[in-house]
Amino acid sequence: MAINTTSWNRIRYSVYAPFYNIITLLFRRSRKQAIEMLNLQSNERVLIVGAGTGLDLDFLPTDVHITAIDLAPVMVKRSKRRAEKLGLSSDIRVMNAEKLSFGSGQFDCAIMHLILAVIPDPVACASEVARVLKPGGRVSIFDKFLKDDASPATFRRTLNFITNTLFSDINRQLGPILHEAGLKPIHQEPSFLKGTFHITIAEKK
């Protein structure tokens, strides 16, 4: 029986969970920088989408209200343990980022680090984040994207069949995703691997 992409994501990230922190250690500085750019204020409501093992929690102030979601239950368990260790009050749940169960306009900020290149439907994910943000709400995005005006070479398209099965789509373009979702980029800068990964701060239109 065929496995759909959502189920496959849950399976593969459950397998990656024990090694996830080691694999993503190189992104620690970029995570910190991206969160600092949100300029979080006291008592703001922050949503972490695709929280993984909770590595973004390390850089959040203690006076914000934290909600985090992830598709894989094993990742949620690890995020909860990390939040407890850091002394953070948080609500961390298993949830599909393409179908958020939150009401509209609940959050001031969202963090979307290393998810838009992974999730099966990035437009649905970004649109859901825009829906649950308040007007003018901010989003921190850290990920790898193909430039909006570029077309992937034949080799890159072929390679993507492998990378997308194992961990990530390498041919997604951020501009069209944000446009469809109703999010406007207000700051972008290159980050890891000479700009292969970059940081974007966007806001709800």
C-alpha positions as CSV (number, residue, x, y, z in Angstrom):
1,M,0.0,0.0,0.0
2,A,1.4,3.4,-1.0
3,I,2.4,5.8,1.8
4,N,1.3,9.4,1.3
5,T,3.8,12.3,1.8
6,T,2.4,13.4,5.1
7,S,2.7,9.9,6.6
8,W,6.2,9.5,5.1
9,N,7.3,12.8,6.8
10,R,6.0,11.5,10.1
11,I,7.9,8.2,9.6
12,R,11.2,9.7,8.4
13,Y,11.4,12.4,11.1
14,S,10.6,9.8,13.8
15,V,13.6,7.9,12.5
16,Y,15.8,11.0,12.4
17,A,14.8,12.2,15.9
18,P,17.7,10.6,17.8
19,F,20.2,12.2,15.5
20,Y,18.4,15.4,14.6
21,N,20.2,17.7,17.1
22,I,23.6,16.6,15.8
23,I,22.5,16.9,12.1
24,T,21.2,20.5,12.6
25,L,23.9,21.8,15.0
26,L,25.4,23.8,12.1
27,F,22.2,25.9,12.0
28,R,22.3,27.0,15.6
29,R,23.7,30.5,14.8
30,S,21.3,31.0,12.0
31,R,18.3,30.1,14.2
32,K,19.4,32.5,16.9
33,Q,19.9,35.3,14.3
34,A,16.5,34.7,12.7
35,I,14.7,34.8,16.0
36,E,16.5,38.0,17.1
37,M,15.2,39.6,13.9
38,L,11.6,39.1,15.1
39,N,12.3,41.5,18.0
40,L,9.9,39.7,20.2
41,Q,8.1,41.7,22.8
42,S,6.9,40.8,26.3
43,N,3.6,38.8,26.3
44,E,3.5,38.2,22.6
45,R,2.1,34.9,21.4
46,V,4.6,32.9,19.4
47,L,3.9,29.8,17.3
48,I,6.7,27.5,16.3
49,V,5.7,25.5,13.2
50,G,7.6,22.2,12.7
51,A,9.3,22.5,16.0
52,G,11.3,19.3,15.7
53,T,13.2,18.7,18.9
54,G,12.7,22.2,20.1
55,L,16.0,23.8,19.1
56,D,14.4,27.2,18.5
57,L,13.3,27.2,22.2
58,D,16.9,28.0,23.2
59,F,16.6,31.5,21.8
60,L,13.1,32.5,23.0
61,P,12.7,35.0,25.9
62,T,10.9,33.7,29.0
63,D,8.2,36.4,28.9
64,V,6.4,35.3,25.6
65,H,3.7,32.7,25.3
66,I,5.0,29.7,23.3
67,T,2.9,27.3,21.3
68,A,4.7,24.7,19.2
69,I,3.6,22.0,16.8
70,D,5.1,19.1,15.0
71,L,3.8,16.2,12.9
72,A,5.9,13.5,14.6
73,P,4.9,12.5,18.2
74,V,8.5,11.6,19.0
75,M,9.6,15.1,18.1
76,V,6.9,16.6,20.3
77,K,8.1,14.6,23.2
78,R,11.6,15.8,22.8
79,S,10.4,19.4,22.4
80,K,8.5,19.2,25.7
81,R,11.5,17.8,27.5
82,R,13.6,20.7,26.1
83,A,11.1,23.3,27.2
84,E,11.0,21.8,30.7
85,K,14.7,21.8,30.9
86,L,14.8,25.5,29.9
87,G,12.1,26.4,32.3
88,L,9.8,27.6,29.6
89,S,6.0,27.6,29.9
90,S,4.8,26.2,26.6
91,D,2.0,24.4,24.8
92,I,3.5,21.8,22.5
93,R,1.2,19.5,20.4
94,V,1.2,17.0,17.6
95,M,-0.4,18.8,14.6
96,N,-0.3,18.9,10.8
97,A,1.0,22.4,9.8
98,E,-1.1,22.3,6.7
99,K,-4.3,22.1,8.8
100,L,-3.8,24.1,12.0
101,S,-6.5,23.7,14.6
102,F,-6.1,27.2,16.0
103,G,-8.6,30.0,15.4
104,S,-7.7,32.9,13.1
105,G,-5.7,35.8,14.3
106,Q,-4.4,34.2,17.5
107,F,-0.6,34.8,17.2
108,D,1.7,37.8,17.1
109,C,4.6,35.9,15.5
110,A,5.4,32.6,13.9
111,I,8.7,30.7,13.5
112,M,9.1,28.5,10.4
113,H,12.6,27.2,10.4
114,L,13.5,24.3,8.1
115,I,9.9,23.4,7.3
116,L,8.8,25.0,4.0
117,A,11.3,23.0,2.0
118,V,10.1,19.8,3.7
119,I,6.4,19.9,4.1
120,P,4.4,18.4,1.2
121,D,2.3,21.5,0.5
122,P,4.3,24.6,1.5
123,V,1.6,27.0,0.2
124,A,-1.0,25.4,2.5
125,C,1.4,25.6,5.4
126,A,2.3,29.3,4.8
127,S,-1.4,30.1,4.3
128,E,-2.4,28.5,7.5
129,V,0.3,30.4,9.4
130,A,-1.0,33.7,7.8
131,R,-4.5,32.8,8.9
132,V,-3.6,32.3,12.5
133,L,-1.5,35.5,12.7
134,K,-2.9,38.8,13.7
135,P,-2.9,41.5,11.1
136,G,0.7,42.7,10.8
137,G,2.0,39.6,12.5
138,R,5.6,38.6,11.8
139,V,7.1,35.4,10.6
140,S,10.7,34.2,10.8
141,I,11.7,31.8,8.0
142,F,15.1,30.1,7.8
143,D,15.5,27.5,5.0
144,K,17.1,26.8,1.6
145,F,15.3,28.0,-1.5
146,L,16.0,28.4,-5.2
147,K,16.1,32.0,-6.3
148,D,12.7,33.2,-7.5
149,D,14.1,34.1,-11.0
150,A,16.1,30.9,-11.4
151,S,15.2,27.6,-13.0
152,P,16.7,24.3,-11.7
153,A,19.2,22.7,-14.0
154,T,18.6,19.1,-15.2
155,F,21.1,17.7,-12.7
156,R,19.4,19.6,-9.9
157,R,15.9,18.4,-10.9
158,T,17.2,14.8,-11.0
159,L,19.0,15.2,-7.7
160,N,15.7,16.5,-6.2
161,F,14.0,13.1,-6.6
162,I,16.5,11.7,-4.1
163,T,16.8,14.7,-1.7
164,N,13.0,15.2,-1.5
165,T,12.5,11.5,-0.6
166,L,15.2,11.5,2.1
167,F,14.9,15.0,3.7
168,S,14.0,18.1,1.6
169,D,13.0,19.6,-1.7
170,I,15.9,21.7,-3.1
171,N,13.9,23.4,-5.8
172,R,11.3,25.4,-4.0
173,Q,11.1,29.2,-4.4
174,L,10.0,31.3,-1.5
175,G,8.6,34.3,-3.3
176,P,5.6,32.5,-4.9
177,I,4.9,30.6,-1.6
178,L,4.7,33.9,0.4
179,H,2.6,35.6,-2.3
180,E,0.0,32.9,-2.4
181,A,-0.2,32.8,1.4
182,G,-0.7,36.6,1.8
183,L,2.7,37.2,3.5
184,K,5.0,40.0,2.5
185,P,8.8,39.8,2.9
186,I,10.2,42.8,4.7
187,H,13.8,41.6,5.2
188,Q,15.9,39.0,3.6
189,E,19.6,38.1,4.0
190,P,21.9,35.2,3.1
191,S,22.8,32.9,6.0
192,F,24.3,29.4,5.9
193,L,26.4,27.9,3.0
194,K,27.1,31.2,1.3
195,G,23.4,32.0,1.0
196,T,22.1,28.6,0.0
197,F,20.1,29.0,3.2
198,H,18.8,32.4,4.0
199,I,16.7,34.2,6.6
200,T,13.5,36.0,5.7
201,I,11.3,38.1,7.9
202,A,7.8,38.4,6.5
203,E,4.6,40.0,7.8
204,K,0.9,39.3,7.3
205,K,-0.5,41.7,4.7
